[in-house]
Amino acid sequence: MVEDLSVRLKAYEGRPAVLGGRGKDPVNSPMIRHWCEAMGDTNPAYTGPDAVAPPAMLQVWTMGGLSGHETRSPAYDELLALLDGAGCTSVVATDCEQEYLRALRPGDEITFDSVIESVSERKTTRLGTGYFVTTRMDVRVGEELVGTHRFRILKYAPAHAPRTPSSGTPLSGTPSHRTPSSTASPPRERPRRPRPVVNRDNAGFWEGISQHRLLIQRCADCATLRLPWLPGCNACGTAAWDTVEASGEGVVYSYVVMHHPPFPAFDPPYAVGLVELAEGVRMVSNVIGVPCDKVRIGLPVRLEFVRCDEELELPVFRAAEEGVVSA
């Protein structure tokens, strides 16, 4: 049965996912400015009369917004429905690859087509068992190919189904009463948190975390600080770098409170913050030490290291006492 499903899934390789797609807006200066402000990117190439768009914005110009794209093909929807029917109802984006063939400039009108490039064999991951689906989008201006965007998702059946209240399960806040003859089920072992991806570009960062040090890269040429770690300076392009240790002080620059989707290793709701460190760089991590509905932009936080299990320790940010809003 699994083999039959794999054959049916493989039949979708090479079929279109989007045909004749058009960007909802031309490449434009306001969106470039918003991107650069959010990313803290001050490269002068992205401003002025001869500005170009940051290459990493390639996917931005193809996004369909809340209304989506009217040109998505039936084949892609059929593929997702087939996976849903096989129990692979959960989805997570795993990675993307982009290739840039020329710079985009304000006024460029974007068109694109997307194809289902590959569907993997059945894979078992920490999240669950399922299939990796890769699409390839070719982005054009007129007839000219300007970039390629590969996007990979995992459609999977969760390894641990989230607990749902039943008729015999009390709702939150309701006390539970058992008779002496009641027997409690043994507690289920809590799933481990996903592992960070460690590679040659960021291994030094994670080595610092293991020593309870938050290390920020510093360009050896122009001294620009950068976090997350990158193989080269985004200000001057120099590959050489050293590090400075962060003080651990910061403020919440932006945040989101996660309620959905449920994931066994996490207990929603919880706050994920974009924290601006005293050194001027920003990083994403959990904000703890305060109810998630009390997290606010500008909330002072301090670095802390939390051990998740015997192998994993992560940097988080605890709300500073003077910044906590009482309930």
Buried (B, 14 or more C-beta within 10 A) or exposed (E): EEEEBBEEBEBBBEBBBBBEBBBEBBBEBEBBEEBBEEBBBEBEEBBEEEBBBBBEBBBBBBEBEEEEBEBBBEBBEEBBEBBEEBBBBBBBEBEBEBBBEEBBBBEBEBBBBBBBBBBBEBEEBEBBBBBBBBBBBBBBBEEEEBBBBBBBBBBBBBBBEEEEEEEEEEEEEEEEEEEEEEEEEEEEEEBBBBEEEEEEEBEBBBEBBEEEBBBBBBBEBEEBBBBEBBEBBBBEEEEEBEBBEBEBBBBBBEBEBBEEEBBBBBEEEBBBBBBBBEBEBBBEBBBBBBEBEBBBEEBBBBBBBEEBEEEBBBBBBBBBEEBBEEE
